[in-house]
């Protein structure tokens, strides 16, 4: 493995972050700036946490800690997606 870009979890998280970003730009104007911005940030944080953890992989506990942060950011993104789905339909 040469770098974090070779990680399947990074590739999938990045793909989903791009998909969430694109979707968020189609939100109604009243959701675009508040909820849209928050969901874009949380989805991109998943990849950022994976990258940070990979950079600290020499220390197993740090790597695990950042992967847990990535899971938490993913959960936050899901909560925002659920809220947007429930309030814009």
C-alpha positions as CSV (number, residue, x, y, z in Angstrom):
1,X,0.0,0.0,0.0
2,X,1.6,3.3,-1.1
3,X,-0.7,5.8,0.5
4,X,-4.2,6.5,1.9
5,X,-5.7,6.7,-1.6
6,X,-5.2,3.0,-1.9
7,X,-7.5,2.3,1.0
8,X,-10.9,1.0,-0.1
9,X,-12.6,2.8,2.8
10,X,-11.0,6.1,1.6
11,X,-12.1,5.6,-2.0
12,X,-15.7,4.8,-0.9
13,X,-15.8,7.7,1.6
14,X,-14.6,10.1,-1.1
15,X,-17.1,8.8,-3.6
16,X,-19.9,9.3,-1.1
17,X,-18.7,12.7,-0.1
18,X,-18.8,13.8,-3.7
19,X,-22.3,12.3,-4.1
20,X,-23.5,14.1,-1.0
21,X,-21.9,17.4,-2.0
22,X,-23.6,17.2,-5.5
23,X,-27.0,16.3,-3.9
24,X,-26.8,19.1,-1.4
25,X,-26.5,21.7,-4.1
26,X,-30.0,20.7,-5.3
27,X,-31.6,21.4,-1.9
28,X,-34.2,24.1,-1.7
29,X,-32.8,27.5,-1.0
30,X,-33.8,27.6,2.6
31,X,-31.8,24.4,3.2
32,X,-28.9,25.0,0.9
33,X,-26.8,27.2,3.2
34,X,-27.5,25.9,6.6
35,X,-28.2,22.2,6.4
36,X,-26.5,21.9,3.0
37,X,-23.3,23.4,4.3
38,X,-23.3,21.2,7.4
39,X,-23.9,18.0,5.5
40,X,-21.1,18.9,3.0
41,X,-18.7,19.5,5.9
42,X,-19.5,16.3,7.8
43,X,-19.4,14.1,4.7
44,X,-15.9,15.5,3.8
45,X,-14.7,15.1,7.3
46,X,-15.1,11.3,7.0
47,X,-12.4,11.3,4.4
48,X,-10.3,13.8,6.3
49,X,-10.4,11.6,9.4
50,X,-9.4,8.5,7.4
51,X,-6.4,10.4,6.0
52,X,-5.3,11.7,9.4
53,X,-5.6,8.3,10.9
54,X,-3.5,6.8,8.0
55,X,-0.9,9.5,8.5
56,X,-0.6,8.3,12.2
57,X,-0.8,4.6,11.4
58,X,2.6,4.1,13.0
59,X,0.8,4.5,16.3
60,X,-2.0,1.9,16.3
61,X,-4.1,3.6,18.9
62,X,-4.0,6.9,17.0
63,X,-5.0,5.2,13.8
64,X,-8.0,3.5,15.5
65,X,-8.9,6.8,17.2
66,X,-9.2,8.6,13.9
67,X,-11.1,5.8,12.3
68,X,-13.6,6.1,15.2
69,X,-13.8,9.8,14.4
70,X,-14.5,8.9,10.8
71,X,-17.4,6.6,11.9
72,X,-18.8,9.4,14.1
73,X,-18.6,11.9,11.1
74,X,-20.4,9.3,9.0
75,X,-23.1,8.9,11.6
76,X,-23.5,12.7,11.7
77,X,-23.9,12.8,7.9
78,X,-26.6,10.2,8.1
79,X,-28.5,12.2,10.7
80,X,-28.3,15.3,8.5
81,X,-29.5,13.2,5.5
82,X,-32.4,11.8,7.5
83,X,-33.4,15.3,8.7
84,X,-33.2,16.7,5.2
85,X,-35.2,13.8,3.8
86,X,-37.9,14.1,6.5
87,X,-38.3,17.9,6.2
88,X,-38.1,18.5,2.5
89,X,-40.6,15.9,1.3
